């Protein structure tokens, strides 16, 4: 006789082979993962004015400060004492000649390359800025003083009449001045007007191309014929340009509000906030040979590095992070950072949804085990299950899963919701909602199917879930709290569910939740009671009609007040997450093929409204039903763009000039374009991705189960190879 586990795998294999013939798995090829490399300032640079950045041909990063030249040593910026004769001196400017650093002092300029022979004496105090050509000539500027030093001779030059506060540039053996609206090129001893624009703020060069940054975008012209090479770009995150660095595939630009990479294919990647930079006021920037960018801001130096990485390697990063600093009694915990952004100040805290997020982590490990057979994943999943078991056991209320638990006296979230446990050393958090029931159901279903390898493991899941669903059934479709009353949201009674009109999502969602739970309970316990109860709700109480009701009907429906909450005044994005989690269970454990086909249509109907969000879990659950039009590339785009830094930095996008903002609306969508996850506030999948601003200044670090669950789901479903 074929065991049930083998039958499930065989059934899924038949489905998968039919599906993969249509789409095929996507190979996990390496991609460029953007990573913020943290650079600290040595104490001697605290409060220093950071002025200019150069990157020499040996990969050494130099920064001009008001305290001297600083240099990057590994990941620390400190004053450069390497050359003892220069260690105590303070240059006025730095420049590059053929990749070698040049120093401008009050009375001379010099270099340490070329055996130290490059040096020229200058009139004291006359020049503040300079640029050096490849042939060794130097263009020097200070106030109204302008000169060229060439082959030992200092030649004074006239300033173009319209120039003020000019900036000198060198490209190959040519010199340029940029000021106000004009760009000039030196021809012999005279200046030719190369280009006249408006509010020129920065120049950069690439082959025969001049890139011009302005207070309102940037553009490019050919230096030979003056023709436009890049049309003026103004649909940018920020149009005021403070620095430019040409790249093979586009242009990097600094602004007063971060840095962005404009690519020739029209894509723009925006890097701002403490997730990426020390601060957003960009003074200068430079690229290394690998295309990584160093960004100098008013308070520090940052590096955005692009590492070749696969999704599997990215998942391994989060796996290590979770195991090393996010496991609290087996639960998957958030970290509170007592000093914003500093992991060394972290402490694991309880949250309102510990049971939910831990269920997702447990599910990710169960899926990982099913996809790879890794015994460590099996151990991780069952460690978390043990913690979820304790959520039910710790409070003395049979079948009531606590939100979380902690040793007495150390609770963090919502102090008024906690109750003493029978064990005097512990406390537990009450008011469990339908969210927790839904997420536990999903987690247990995945664990049972993917990582319950023995009859005793299956029985352990069945015993716990039997308690929970049994509590709900015997208490008339409610979760009953410590005070003998139903909690605010854990309600599945027909009088509550069918009170809502079809235009309020709770009617549909709560029906989905309880039917999925009863189906799963029947499958793993064999108790006919759960099947009978489910069928009664489906066909006598209208829950099937509720479930198949289209999500397109959901609309503003004010006036349905539940304990002070207007239930139809907004679209709750968290409900979308709960729905797709539950669809997994609803579809896979359907009582029969007729229901499964109906459930598949329900999933696809909901996904039509959510497809633009590119959320991987929702795509993969939709794919599970055999849908052809799910967005695999969109899901992979989200996983690849998901940031490695999961700290809750404050992120702002409302100032951006490259997005289309929307007026207030029922769905709470604030913009038309979907920004990559690395450009949005850090959040879980229950948060609307079309929100402009958010974050709390770096007080929380999320665990990473947000990535692991969809990644391993994609692997398990053989969508990712």
C-alpha positions in Angstrom: 0.0 0.0 0.0 1.3 3.5 -0.8 1.7 5.7 2.3 -0.2 9.0 2.3 3.0 11.0 2.1 4.1 9.1 -1.0 0.7 9.6 -2.5 0.8 13.3 -1.9 4.2 13.5 -3.6 3.1 11.4 -6.5 0.0 13.6 -7.0 2.0 16.7 -6.9 4.6 15.3 -9.2 1.9 14.7 -11.8 0.6 18.2 -11.5 4.1 19.7 -11.5 5.1 17.8 -14.7 2.0 19.1 -16.4 2.6 22.7 -15.2 6.4 22.6 -16.0 5.6 21.6 -19.5 3.9 24.9 -19.8 6.3 27.2 -18.0 9.4 25.3 -16.9 11.5 26.1 -13.8 13.8 29.1 -13.9 17.4 28.4 -13.2 18.9 30.2 -10.2 21.6 32.1 -12.1 23.8 34.6 -10.4 22.7 38.2 -10.3 24.1 41.5 -9.0 23.0 41.8 -5.4 23.4 45.4 -4.1 25.0 45.5 -0.7 25.7 48.5 1.6 29.2 48.2 3.0 29.3 50.1 6.3 32.3 52.4 6.6 33.1 53.9 10.0 34.9 57.2 10.6 37.9 57.2 12.8 37.5 59.3 16.0 39.9 61.9 14.6 37.4 62.6 11.8 34.4 63.1 13.9 32.8 66.4 12.9 35.2 66.9 10.0 34.1 68.6 6.8 34.2 66.0 4.0 34.8 67.7 0.7 36.0 65.5 -2.2 36.6 61.9 -3.1 39.1 60.3 -5.5 39.8 56.7 -6.3 43.3 55.9 -7.6 44.4 53.2 -10.0 45.5 50.9 -7.2 42.0 51.0 -5.7 42.9 53.4 -2.8 40.1 55.7 -1.8 41.2 59.2 -0.7 38.9 61.8 0.9 39.8 65.5 1.2 38.7 66.9 4.6 39.3 70.1 6.5 41.7 68.1 8.7 43.9 66.6 5.9 43.7 63.7 3.5 41.8 60.7 4.8 42.2 57.2 3.4 40.0 54.1 3.5 41.6 51.3 5.5 39.4 48.2 5.0 36.1 49.6 6.3 37.4 52.5 8.3 38.1 56.0 7.0 41.0 57.6 8.8 43.6 60.4 8.3 46.4 59.1 6.0 49.7 59.0 7.8 51.3 56.7 5.2 53.7 59.4 3.8 55.3 60.9 6.9 56.3 64.2 5.2 52.6 64.8 4.2 50.9 63.4 7.3 50.5 66.8 9.1 49.7 68.8 6.1 46.2 69.9 4.9 45.8 70.1 1.1 43.4 72.5 -0.5 42.4 70.1 -3.2 43.0 66.6 -4.6 43.0 65.5 -8.2 43.9 62.5 -10.4 46.4 62.3 -13.1 46.5 59.0 -15.0 45.1 57.3 -11.9 47.6 58.8 -9.5 46.7 61.1 -6.6 47.8 64.7 -6.8 47.8 67.1 -3.9 47.4 70.9 -4.0 48.8 72.8 -1.1 49.0 76.5 -0.3 52.3 77.0 -2.2 52.8 73.9 -4.4 51.3 70.8 -5.8 52.9 67.4 -5.8 52.4 63.6 -6.2 53.9 60.6 -4.6 53.9 58.7 -7.9 56.5 59.1 -10.6 59.2 58.6 -7.9 58.0 61.8 -6.2 59.5 63.9 -9.1 56.1 65.6 -9.9 56.1 68.8 -7.9 55.7 72.5 -8.7 56.1 75.6 -6.5 53.2 78.1 -6.6 52.6 81.7 -5.4 51.4 81.2 -1.8 47.7 81.4 -1.1 46.6 82.0 -4.6 44.9 78.8 -5.7 42.1 76.7 -4.1 41.2 74.2 -6.8 43.0 72.3 -9.6 42.7 69.7 -12.3 45.6 67.8 -13.8 45.9 66.6 -17.4 47.5 63.3 -18.4 50.6 65.1 -19.7 51.2 66.6 -16.3 49.9 70.1 -16.9 47.7 71.6 -14.1 44.9 74.0 -14.3 44.8 76.1 -11.1 41.9 78.3 -9.9 41.4 80.5 -6.9 39.0 83.4 -6.8 39.8 85.4 -9.9 43.2 83.8 -10.2 43.4 81.3 -13.1 46.6 79.7 -14.4 48.1 76.7 -16.2 51.3 75.2 -14.9 53.0 73.3 -17.7 56.6 72.0 -17.9 57.8 74.2 -15.0 56.1 77.4 -16.3 53.1 79.1 -14.7 51.0 80.9 -17.2 48.3 83.2 -16.0 45.0 83.0 -17.9 42.1 85.3 -18.2 38.8 84.2 -16.7 35.9 84.1 -19.2 33.9 87.2 -18.4 30.7 85.4 -17.3 32.5 82.9 -15.0 32.0 82.9 -11.3 32.6 80.2 -8.7 34.0 78.0 -11.5 35.0 74.3 -11.2 38.1 73.1 -13.2 38.1 69.7 -15.0 40.7 67.8 -17.0 39.9 65.1 -19.6 42.9 63.5 -21.3 45.0 66.6 -22.1 42.2 69.1 -22.3 41.0 71.5 -19.6 37.4 72.6 -19.0 35.7 75.2 -16.8 32.1 74.9 -15.7 30.3 77.8 -14.1 26.7 78.9 -14.1 25.3 78.3 -17.5 28.5 77.8 -19.5 31.1 75.1 -20.1 34.5 76.3 -21.6 37.4 74.4 -23.1 40.9 75.8 -23.0 42.4 76.3 -26.5 46.0 77.4 -26.2 45.8 80.5 -24.0 42.1 81.2 -24.7 38.7 79.8 -23.6 36.2 78.5 -26.2 32.5 78.3 -25.2 31.7 74.6 -25.6 28.2 74.6 -24.3 25.6 76.9 -22.8 22.8 75.5 -20.7 21.3 76.3 -17.4 22.4 75.9 -13.7 25.3 73.6 -14.5 26.3 71.8 -11.3 28.7 69.0 -12.4 30.6 67.6 -15.3 31.8 64.1 -16.2 33.5 62.7 -19.3 33.2 59.4 -21.2 35.2 58.9 -24.4 34.2 61.9 -26.6 31.1 62.5 -24.5 30.5 65.3 -22.0 27.9 64.6 -19.3 26.4 67.7 -17.9 24.6 67.8 -14.5 22.3 70.6 -13.7 19.9 71.7 -11.0 17.2 70.1 -13.1 18.5 66.8 -14.5 21.4 65.8 -16.7 22.1 65.3 -20.4 25.1 64.5 -22.7 26.7 66.1 -25.7 29.4 65.0 -28.1 32.6 67.0 -27.5 33.5 66.9 -31.2 30.3 68.2 -32.8 28.2 69.3 -29.9 25.3 67.0 -30.8 23.1 65.5 -28.1 24.1 62.0 -27.0 21.8 61.7 -24.0 18.5 63.6 -24.0 17.9 65.7 -20.9 16.8 63.3 -18.1 14.3 64.8 -15.7 12.2 61.9 -14.7 14.6 61.0 -12.0 14.3 60.4 -8.2 15.9 63.8 -7.6 16.8 66.2 -10.4 19.4 68.4 -8.6 22.7 66.8 -9.5 25.7 67.3 -7.2 28.1 64.8 -8.8 28.4 62.4 -11.8 30.2 59.2 -12.5 29.8 57.6 -15.9 29.5 53.8 -16.0 29.5 51.3 -18.9 25.7 50.9 -18.6 24.7 54.4 -17.7 25.3 57.2 -15.3 25.6 57.4 -11.5 24.5 60.7 -10.1 24.7 62.2 -6.6 22.0 64.5 -5.3 21.1 66.3 -2.1 18.8 63.4 -1.4 20.8 60.3 -2.2 22.4 58.7 -5.3 20.9 57.0 -8.3 22.0 54.8 -11.2 20.4 55.8 -14.5 20.8 53.0 -16.9 20.7 53.3 -20.7 17.8 50.9 -20.8 15.7 53.5 -19.0 15.8 51.8 -15.6 16.7 53.9 -12.5 17.9 52.5 -9.2 17.7 54.8 -6.3 19.8 54.6 -3.2 18.9 56.7 -0.2 18.3 56.4 3.5 20.6 54.9 6.1 20.0 51.5 4.5 22.5 52.6 1.9 24.2 55.8 2.9 25.6 57.6 6.0 23.3 60.4 5.1 21.6 61.6 1.9 23.5 64.8 1.1 26.0 63.6 -1.6 29.2 65.6 -2.0 31.0 63.3 -4.4 31.1 59.8 -5.8 33.4 57.5 -7.7 33.3 54.0 -9.2 35.8 51.2 -8.9 36.8 48.8 -11.7 34.1 46.3 -10.7 31.3 48.9 -10.9 30.9 49.3 -7.2 30.2 52.9 -6.1 31.8 54.9 -3.3 29.6 57.8 -2.1 30.8 60.7 -0.1 28.1 62.5 1.9 28.3 65.3 4.4 28.8 63.0 7.4 30.5 59.9 6.0 31.7 57.6 3.2 29.5 54.7 2.0 30.1 51.9 -0.5 27.4 50.2 -2.6 28.8 47.0 -3.7 27.4 44.6 -6.3 28.1 41.0 -5.4 27.4 38.1 -7.8 25.0 36.0 -5.8 22.3 33.3 -6.4 19.0 33.2 -4.7 20.3 30.1 -2.9 23.3 32.0 -1.6 21.0 34.8 -0.5 18.8 32.4 1.3 21.8 31.0 3.1 22.6 34.5 4.3 19.3 34.9 5.9 19.5 31.3 7.3 22.7 32.2 9.1 21.4 35.5 10.4 18.3 34.0 11.8 20.1 31.1 13.5 22.7 33.4 15.0 20.5 36.2 16.4 16.8 35.7 15.9 15.8 32.5 17.7 13.9 33.2 21.0 12.8 30.0 22.7 12.4 28.5 19.2 10.3 31.4 18.0 11.5 33.6 15.2 12.0 37.0 16.8 12.4 40.6 15.7 15.4 42.5 17.2 15.0 45.8 19.0 18.1 47.9 18.4 18.7 50.0 21.5 21.0 52.2 19.3 19.4 52.6 15.9 21.1 50.5 13.3 23.6 48.9 15.6 23.3 45.1 15.7 25.6 45.0 18.7 22.9 46.7 20.7 20.2 44.2 19.8 17.8 42.4 22.1 15.2 39.9 21.0 11.7 41.1 21.8 8.2 39.7 21.8 5.7 41.0 19.3 2.0 40.8 18.7 2.5 38.2 16.0 5.3 35.9 17.2 3.1 32.9 16.4 2.4 34.1 12.9 6.0 35.0 11.9 7.3 31.9 13.5 4.8 29.8 11.6 6.2 31.3 8.4 9.8 30.5 9.4 8.7 27.0 10.4 7.1 26.5 7.0 10.1 27.8 5.2 12.3 25.2 6.9 9.8 22.5 6.2 9.7 23.4 2.5 13.5 23.6 2.5 13.7 20.1 4.0 11.3 18.8 1.3 13.3 20.4 -1.5 16.8 19.4 -0.2 16.5 16.8 2.4 18.8 18.9 4.7 18.5 17.5 8.2 19.3 20.9 9.7 16.2 22.4 8.1 14.2 19.5 9.6 15.6 20.3 13.0 14.9 24.0 12.7 11.3 23.4 11.7 10.6 21.1 14.6 12.4 23.4 17.1 9.9 26.1 16.1 7.0 23.7 16.3 7.9 22.9 19.9 7.6 26.7 20.6 4.2 26.8 18.9 3.1 23.8 21.0 4.0 25.8 24.0 1.9 28.8 22.9 -1.1 26.5 23.3 0.1 24.7 26.5 1.4 27.6 28.5 -1.9 29.4 29.3 -4.0 26.5 30.6 -6.8 27.2 28.1 -7.1 24.0 26.0 -6.8 24.8 22.3 -6.2 28.5 22.7 -2.9 29.5 21.1 -1.3 32.4 22.9 0.2 35.2 20.8 3.5 34.8 22.5 5.2 34.1 25.9 8.1 35.4 27.9 9.7 34.9 31.3 7.9 36.9 34.0 8.8 40.6 34.1 10.4 40.9 30.7 7.4 41.4 28.3 7.9 44.1 25.7 4.8 44.6 23.6 1.3 45.7 24.8 1.8 45.2 28.5 -2.0 45.2 29.2 -2.6 42.1 27.1 -0.4 39.8 29.1 -1.6 37.2 31.7 0.3 35.2 34.3 0.9 31.5 33.3 0.2 28.6 35.7 4.0 28.3 35.8 4.9 31.3 38.0 8.1 32.0 36.0 6.3 32.8 32.8 3.6 35.1 31.3 1.6 34.8 28.1 0.0 37.2 25.7 -3.8 37.0 25.2 -6.3 38.4 22.6 -5.2 36.0 19.9 -6.9 36.8 16.6 -8.0 35.1 13.4 -4.5 36.0 12.0 -2.8 33.7 14.3 -5.2 30.8 13.7 -4.7 31.3 9.9 -1.0 31.4 10.1 -0.8 28.4 12.5 -3.0 26.5 10.1 -0.7 27.3 7.2 2.4 26.4 9.1 1.1 23.2 10.4 -0.2 22.1 7.0 3.2 22.7 5.4 5.0 21.0 8.2 2.7 18.0 8.1 3.1 17.6 4.3 6.8 18.4 4.0 8.7 17.6 7.2 6.7 15.1 9.1 8.7 12.0 8.3 7.3 9.6 10.8 3.9 8.6 12.1 4.7 10.1 15.5 5.6 13.5 13.9 2.4 13.5 12.0 0.5 12.5 15.2 2.2 15.4 17.1 0.9 17.9 14.6 -2.6 16.3 14.5 -2.8 16.3 18.3 -2.0 20.0 18.6 -4.2 21.1 15.7 -7.1 19.0 17.0 -7.0 20.9 20.2 -7.1 24.3 18.4 -9.8 23.5 15.9 -11.7 21.5 18.6 -11.7 24.6 20.8 -13.2 26.6 18.0 -15.9 24.1 17.2 -17.0 23.5 20.8 -17.0 27.2 21.5 -19.5 28.0 18.7 -16.9 29.1 16.2 -15.0 31.5 18.5 -11.6 31.6 20.2 -12.4 32.1 23.9 -9.9 34.1 25.9 -8.9 34.0 29.5 -12.0 36.1 30.5 -14.4 33.6 29.0 -15.2 36.0 26.1 -14.4 35.7 22.3 -11.4 37.7 21.3 -11.9 40.7 19.0 -11.1 39.1 15.7 -11.2 35.3 16.1 -14.8 34.9 15.0 -16.2 32.4 12.4 -19.8 32.1 13.5 -22.4 32.5 10.7 -24.1 35.3 12.6 -20.8 37.3 12.5 -19.5 36.2 9.0 -22.8 36.6 7.1 -23.5 39.9 8.8 -21.1 41.4 6.4 -22.2 42.1 2.9 -20.2 40.7 0.0 -18.5 44.1 -0.4 -16.6 43.6 2.9 -13.8 41.1 2.6 -14.3 39.6 6.1 -17.3 37.7 4.9 -15.1 35.9 2.3 -11.9 35.7 4.3 -13.3 34.3 7.5 -15.2 31.7 5.4 -12.0 30.7 3.7 -10.1 30.5 7.0 -12.5 28.2 8.9 -13.2 25.9 5.9 -9.5 25.5 5.3 -8.9 24.7 8.9 -11.7 22.1 9.0 -10.5 20.4 5.8 -7.0 20.2 7.2 -8.2 18.9 10.6 -10.3 16.2 8.9 -7.3 15.1 6.7 -4.8 14.7 9.6 -7.2 13.5 12.3 -9.8 11.5 10.3 -12.5 12.8 12.6 -15.8 12.9 10.6 -17.0 15.7 12.9 -14.8 18.2 11.1 -16.0 17.2 7.7 -19.6 17.4 8.8 -19.1 20.8 10.3 -17.3 22.1 7.2 -20.0 20.8 4.8 -22.7 22.4 7.0 -21.0 25.8 6.8 -20.3 25.4 3.1 -23.8 24.4 1.9 -26.2 25.4 4.7 -24.7 28.6 5.9 -23.5 29.9 2.5 -19.8 29.7 3.2 -19.1 28.3 -0.3 -20.9 31.2 -1.8 -18.9 33.5 0.4 -15.6 31.9 -0.7 -16.3 32.0 -4.5 -17.6 35.6 -4.3 -15.3 37.7 -6.5 -12.7 40.0 -4.9 -13.8 42.5 -7.5 -16.9 43.1 -5.4 -14.9 44.4 -2.5 -15.6 48.2 -2.2 -16.0 50.9 0.4 -18.9 49.9 2.6 -19.1 52.1 5.7 -21.4 51.7 8.6 -20.7 48.1 9.6 -19.2 48.7 13.0 -17.6 45.9 15.0 -16.6 47.0 18.5 -15.8 50.5 17.3 -14.1 49.4 14.1 -15.6 50.4 10.8 -15.1 47.2 8.8 -15.6 48.5 5.3 -13.7 51.8 5.3 -10.4 50.6 3.8 -8.7 47.7 2.0 -6.6 45.9 4.6 -3.5 44.6 2.8 -2.9 42.2 5.7 -6.1 40.4 4.7 -4.5 39.6 1.3 -1.6 37.9 3.0 -3.9 35.9 5.2 -6.0 34.9 2.2 -3.1 33.6 0.1 -1.6 31.7 3.1 -5.0 30.1 3.6 -5.5 29.4 -0.1 -2.5 27.0 0.1 -4.4 24.9 2.7 -7.8 25.4 1.2 -6.7 24.2 -2.2 -4.3 21.3 -1.2 -6.7 19.8 1.3 -10.0 20.2 -0.6 -12.5 17.5 0.1 -12.9 16.7 -3.6 -11.9 17.7 -7.1 -15.0 19.8 -7.6 -14.2 22.0 -4.6 -10.5 22.1 -5.7 -11.5 23.5 -9.1 -13.7 26.1 -7.5 -11.0 27.0 -5.0 -8.5 27.3 -7.9 -10.7 29.8 -9.5 -11.0 31.8 -6.3 -7.2 32.0 -6.0 -6.9 33.2 -9.6 -9.6 35.8 -9.2 -7.9 37.3 -6.2 -4.5 37.2 -7.9 -5.8 39.3 -10.8 -6.1 42.2 -8.3 -2.7 41.6 -6.7 -0.5 40.6 -9.7 1.0 44.1 -10.0 2.5 43.8 -6.5 4.9 41.1 -7.6 4.7 39.4 -4.2 6.4 35.9 -4.6 4.2 34.0 -2.2 1.0 35.0 -3.9 2.5 34.2 -7.3 3.6 30.8 -6.2 0.3 29.9 -4.5 -1.5 30.9 -7.7 0.9 28.7 -9.7 0.0 25.9 -7.4 -3.5 25.9 -8.9 -2.2 25.4 -12.4 -2.6 29.0 -13.4 -0.8 30.0 -16.6 -0.7 33.7 -16.1 1.1 34.1 -12.8 4.2 36.3 -12.8 7.2 34.2 -12.2 9.6 36.9 -13.4 7.9 39.4 -11.2 8.3 37.1 -8.2 12.0 36.6 -8.9 12.5 40.3 -9.5 11.2 40.9 -5.9 13.4 38.2 -4.4 16.5 39.5 -6.2 15.8 43.1 -5.2 15.0 42.2 -1.6 17.6 44.0 0.6 20.1 42.1 2.6 19.8 44.9 5.2 16.5 44.3 7.0 16.7 47.2 9.5 13.7 49.4 9.7 15.4 52.6 8.4 13.3 55.6 7.7 12.7 55.6 3.9 11.2 58.5 1.9 10.0 58.5 -1.6 7.3 61.2 -1.6 9.8 63.7 -2.9 10.7 61.7 -6.0 10.2 63.1 -9.4 10.1 59.8 -11.3 7.0 58.4 -9.8 3.3 59.1 -10.3 1.5 59.8 -7.0 -2.2 58.9 -6.5 -4.9 60.7 -4.6 -6.3 59.0 -1.5 -8.1 55.8 -2.4 -9.8 52.8 -0.9 -6.9 50.4 -1.6 -4.4 52.8 0.1 -2.2 52.8 -3.0 -0.1 56.0 -3.0 1.7 55.6 -6.3 1.4 54.0 -9.7 4.9 52.5 -10.0 6.1 49.5 -8.0 9.4 50.4 -6.5 12.0 47.6 -5.8 12.0 46.4 -2.2 15.4 47.9 -1.6 13.9 51.4 -2.2 10.9 50.9 0.0 10.5 50.8 3.8 11.3 47.5 5.3 8.1 45.5 5.8 6.5 42.1 5.7 4.2 40.9 2.9 1.2 42.1 4.9 2.2 45.7 4.2 1.1 47.5 1.0 4.1 47.8 -1.3 2.8 51.0 -3.0 3.4 53.1 0.1 5.8 56.1 -0.3 7.3 56.6 3.1 7.9 54.7 6.3 10.3 53.3 8.8 11.2 54.2 12.3 14.8 55.3 12.1 16.4 51.9 12.4 15.0 50.6 15.7 14.1 47.1 14.5 15.8 44.4 12.5 13.5 41.9 10.8 14.6 38.3 10.7 14.5 37.2 7.0 11.7 34.6 7.1 10.0 37.2 4.7 12.5 36.0 2.0 12.9 32.4 3.1 9.3 31.4 2.9 8.7 32.4 -0.8 12.1 31.2 -1.9 11.7 27.7 -0.5 8.1 27.6 -1.7 9.4 28.3 -5.2 12.0 25.6 -4.8 9.5 23.1 -3.4 7.1 23.8 -6.3 10.0 23.4 -8.7 9.5 26.9 -10.1 13.1 27.8 -9.3 15.7 25.3 -10.3 
